[in-house]
Amino acid sequence: GQNIDQPTEMTATEGAIVQINCTYQTSGFNGLFWYQQHAGEAPTFLSYNVLDGLEEKGRFSSFLSRSKGYSYLLLKELQMKDSASYLCAAMDSNYQLIWGAGTKLIIKP
Amino acid sequence: GAVVSQHPSRVICKSGTSVKIECRSLDFQATTMFWYRQFPKQSLMLMATSNEGSKATYEQGVEKDKFLINHASLTLSTLTVTSAHPEDSSFYICSARDLGDGTGDLYEQYFGPGTRLTVT
């Protein structure tokens, strides 16, 4: 079956760095997405990886290892506004997104 | 670019009535739109995939006679919750996929702001 695993909740300190991990099992693979979702709002796109390696976008970076079925989202210089849920989603062979349950990130001052 | 709107943002209706939610891609053509439902503290659950001009593809367990989807144009899809019940209360989110303009990441889904449905 298809499955996405990510931690339910993480806590980090303002100004620090946090890494949110995601493992996936899908029927075929066409890329890995990370979305940010604030409470009561729709998800917003953060990153897309389809090749192995690290993609950096400002304070956020995303890494993919296709052989390991593994990705992580790295958030640097954490700000209070980064408190949100982070959703990992893998695209299968039918270009359908398989969603993880999301990781709730709590930032403490 | 790539903005998706949803209307209404919030709706409260009585049990047994029907509610229509609109999803529009404002600055691009969306051949494919997706309808999701999200219960509190849970992840997105795909309900159906809607392709312009054809019937929607529903996920297992989603009643197509209860959740009517119409994708009549390249910029508009509607979800109608028929004979709504309190258990249908949820956050409904649509997204659209733009394969046409070559900008951004291929197959990226652009999400609407969501519709909070409360059935009393």
Chai-1 contact restraints between the chains, C-beta under 6 A:
chainA,res_idxA,chainB,res_idxB,connection_type,confidence,min_distance_angstrom,max_distance_angstrom,comment,restraint_id
A,A42,B,I93,contact,1.0,0.0,6.0,A-B,restraint_1
A,A42,B,F111,contact,1.0,0.0,6.0,A-B,restraint_2
A,A42,B,P113,contact,1.0,0.0,6.0,A-B,restraint_3
A,A42,B,G114,contact,1.0,0.0,6.0,A-B,restraint_4
A,P43,B,F111,contact,1.0,0.0,6.0,A-B,restraint_5
A,F45,B,E108,contact,1.0,0.0,6.0,A-B,restraint_6
A,Y48,B,D105,contact,1.0,0.0,6.0,A-B,restraint_7
A,Y95,B,Y107,contact,1.0,0.0,6.0,A-B,restraint_8
A,W99,B,S43,contact,1.0,0.0,6.0,A-B,restraint_9
A,W99,B,L44,contact,1.0,0.0,6.0,A-B,restraint_10
A,A101,B,S43,contact,1.0,0.0,6.0,A-B,restraint_11
A,G102,B,S43,contact,1.0,0.0,6.0,A-B,restraint_12
